[in-house]
């Protein structure tokens, strides 16, 4: 109705939560790469709060298996390490994750999009909570300034602060078209891959991390 852009490229994600279970190495995010079960992304196991979370995501395809079928294949694959096949999940959640970058146009006079609706989700990691909080808070301040006559319409200048994801959109294209399980198996455990994973998944940058103080 407002003539704004829409998300068109997605990952489909599904996650089972198992209550009353424990796994070893509870301080680790266990990741599994398989271009057949999770093309374009990964499967994972992580110890949550009172539950064990098991999930996977993959790029949306024309011949898309059902969520239950995809999870059955994943549970079978990981059974030598973590066997959940006979367990019943306490809860299930699933949904579409936009990974095509910020939509265009993302704003018009008097209206702007933020968060998932704006495509503010990393095309590589599919993480969008940080950017949604950051730009949601900033847009609120910009709108308040505009309504009180202290700034221009946020639909113009403010949206220029949105992330472009240029590099991550390129990485998404490469991962979608040239994913190689063999290459990842050879690289896993090497210092460069560990350093890259640390930067991508566990970086500590942004407005929600206090700046470090330099001692004189």
C-alpha positions as CSV (number, residue, x, y, z in Angstrom):
1,X,0.0,0.0,0.0
2,X,2.9,2.4,0.7
3,X,5.0,1.4,-2.2
4,X,7.9,0.1,-0.1
5,X,10.2,-2.7,-1.0
6,X,9.7,-6.3,0.1
7,X,12.0,-9.1,1.1
8,X,12.3,-11.7,-1.7
9,X,15.2,-13.9,-0.6
10,X,14.9,-16.1,2.5
11,X,16.3,-18.9,4.6
12,X,13.8,-21.2,6.2
13,X,14.7,-22.1,9.8
14,X,13.3,-24.7,12.2
15,X,14.3,-25.4,15.8
16,X,13.3,-28.1,18.3
17,X,13.6,-27.5,22.0
18,X,14.2,-30.5,24.3
19,X,13.6,-30.1,28.0
20,X,15.3,-32.1,30.7
21,X,18.3,-33.1,28.6
22,X,22.0,-32.3,29.0
23,X,24.7,-32.3,26.4
24,X,28.5,-32.2,26.8
25,X,30.4,-29.0,26.2
26,X,27.5,-26.7,27.2
27,X,29.6,-23.6,26.6
28,X,29.9,-24.4,22.9
29,X,27.7,-23.8,19.8
30,X,27.9,-27.0,17.9
31,X,27.6,-26.4,14.2
32,X,27.1,-28.9,11.3
33,X,27.6,-28.1,7.7
34,X,25.8,-30.2,5.1
35,X,24.8,-28.9,1.7
36,X,22.1,-31.6,1.3
37,X,20.3,-31.0,4.6
38,X,21.1,-27.3,5.1
39,X,22.1,-25.7,1.8
40,X,23.2,-22.1,2.3
41,X,23.4,-22.3,6.1
42,X,24.1,-24.7,8.9
43,X,22.6,-27.0,11.5
44,X,23.2,-26.4,15.2
45,X,22.9,-27.7,18.8
46,X,23.2,-25.4,21.7
47,X,22.5,-25.6,25.4
48,X,19.8,-23.0,26.1
49,X,18.2,-22.0,29.4
50,X,16.6,-25.2,30.7
51,X,16.5,-26.7,27.2
52,X,18.7,-28.0,24.5
53,X,18.0,-26.2,21.2
54,X,18.5,-28.2,17.9
55,X,17.8,-26.6,14.6
56,X,18.8,-26.0,11.0
57,X,18.2,-23.5,8.3
58,X,18.5,-23.6,4.5
59,X,17.9,-21.4,1.6
60,X,14.4,-21.6,0.2
61,X,14.1,-23.8,-2.8
62,X,11.3,-24.8,-5.2
63,X,11.4,-28.5,-4.1
64,X,11.4,-27.7,-0.4
65,X,11.2,-30.6,2.1
66,X,8.8,-30.2,5.0
67,X,10.2,-29.0,8.3
68,X,9.6,-32.4,9.9
69,X,11.4,-34.2,7.1
70,X,14.3,-31.9,7.1
71,X,14.7,-32.2,10.9
72,X,14.4,-36.0,10.7
73,X,17.3,-36.1,8.3
74,X,19.3,-33.8,10.6
75,X,18.6,-35.8,13.7
76,X,19.7,-39.0,11.9
77,X,22.9,-37.3,10.8
78,X,23.9,-36.1,14.3
79,X,22.7,-39.3,16.2
80,X,26.3,-40.7,16.5
81,X,27.2,-37.6,18.6
82,X,23.8,-36.4,20.0
83,X,20.9,-38.8,19.8
84,X,17.5,-37.1,20.0
85,X,15.6,-39.4,17.7
86,X,13.5,-41.0,20.4
87,X,12.9,-37.7,22.2
88,X,9.9,-35.6,21.9
89,X,10.5,-31.8,21.6
90,X,8.9,-29.7,24.2
91,X,8.3,-26.9,21.6
92,X,9.0,-26.2,18.0
93,X,9.5,-22.9,16.2
94,X,10.0,-22.2,12.5
95,X,9.9,-19.3,10.2
96,X,11.3,-17.4,7.2
97,X,14.5,-15.4,7.6
98,X,15.1,-12.6,5.1
99,X,18.7,-12.6,3.8
100,X,18.6,-10.4,0.7
101,X,19.8,-7.2,2.4
102,X,18.0,-4.0,2.9
103,X,14.9,-3.6,0.7
104,X,14.4,-0.8,-1.8
105,X,12.8,1.6,-1.3
106,X,13.0,1.2,2.5
107,X,11.2,4.5,3.2
108,X,8.8,7.1,1.9
109,X,7.7,10.5,3.2
110,X,6.3,9.9,6.6
111,X,7.1,6.1,6.8
112,X,10.1,3.9,7.1
113,X,10.9,0.3,7.7
114,X,13.3,-1.2,10.3
115,X,14.2,-4.7,11.5
116,X,13.3,-7.7,9.5
117,X,10.7,-5.8,7.5
118,X,13.5,-3.6,6.2
119,X,15.8,-6.6,5.5
120,X,18.2,-5.6,8.3
121,X,19.4,-9.2,8.7
122,X,22.9,-10.4,8.0
123,X,22.9,-12.3,4.7
124,X,25.7,-14.5,6.1
125,X,24.7,-15.3,9.7
126,X,21.0,-14.6,9.4
127,X,21.2,-12.6,12.6
128,X,19.0,-9.5,12.9
129,X,18.3,-8.8,16.5
130,X,21.3,-6.5,17.0
131,X,20.6,-4.3,14.0
132,X,16.8,-4.2,14.7
133,X,17.5,-2.9,18.3
134,X,20.2,-0.5,17.2
135,X,18.2,1.1,14.3
136,X,14.9,0.7,16.0
137,X,16.1,2.9,18.9
138,X,17.8,5.3,16.5
139,X,14.7,5.7,14.4
140,X,12.6,6.4,17.4
141,X,14.9,9.3,18.4
142,X,15.0,10.6,14.8
143,X,11.2,10.5,14.6
144,X,10.9,12.3,17.9
145,X,13.3,15.0,16.7
146,X,11.3,15.4,13.5
147,X,8.0,15.7,15.3
148,X,9.5,18.3,17.6
149,X,10.9,20.3,14.8
150,X,14.6,19.5,15.5
151,X,15.3,17.5,12.4
152,X,14.2,16.5,8.9
153,X,12.0,13.6,7.9
154,X,13.9,10.4,8.9
155,X,12.7,8.9,5.6
156,X,15.3,10.9,3.9
157,X,18.7,11.3,5.6
158,X,18.3,8.8,8.4
159,X,17.9,5.7,6.2
160,X,21.4,6.5,4.9
161,X,22.7,5.1,8.1
162,X,21.2,1.6,7.4
163,X,23.7,-1.2,6.8
164,X,24.5,-2.0,3.1
165,X,25.8,-5.6,3.7
166,X,27.8,-5.4,0.4
167,X,30.4,-7.9,1.5
168,X,27.9,-10.1,3.2
169,X,25.6,-10.2,0.2
170,X,28.6,-11.3,-1.9
171,X,29.4,-14.0,0.6
172,X,25.8,-15.1,0.6
173,X,25.9,-15.5,-3.2
174,X,29.1,-17.5,-3.0
175,X,27.7,-19.7,-0.2
176,X,24.5,-20.3,-2.1
177,X,26.2,-21.3,-5.4
178,X,29.6,-22.7,-4.4
179,X,29.1,-24.3,-1.0
180,X,31.6,-27.2,-0.6
181,X,31.4,-29.6,2.4
182,X,34.8,-31.0,1.5
183,X,36.4,-27.5,1.6
184,X,34.9,-26.8,5.0
185,X,36.0,-30.2,6.4
186,X,39.5,-29.4,5.3
187,X,39.4,-25.9,6.8
188,X,37.7,-26.6,10.1
189,X,40.1,-26.5,13.0
190,X,42.6,-24.4,11.2
191,X,43.6,-21.0,12.8
192,X,42.2,-18.9,9.8
193,X,38.8,-20.6,10.0
194,X,38.6,-20.3,13.8
195,X,39.5,-16.6,13.5
196,X,36.9,-16.0,10.8
197,X,34.2,-17.8,12.7
198,X,35.0,-15.8,15.8
199,X,34.7,-12.6,13.9
200,X,31.4,-13.6,12.1
201,X,29.6,-15.2,15.0
202,X,31.1,-13.7,18.2
203,X,32.2,-10.2,17.4
204,X,31.8,-7.5,20.1
205,X,31.1,-4.4,18.1
206,X,28.2,-2.0,18.1
207,X,26.3,0.4,20.3
208,X,25.4,-2.2,22.9
209,X,29.0,-2.9,23.9
210,X,30.6,-0.1,26.0
211,X,33.8,1.3,24.5
212,X,37.1,0.4,26.1
213,X,38.8,3.0,28.1
214,X,42.4,3.7,27.4
215,X,44.6,4.2,30.5
216,X,47.0,7.1,30.5
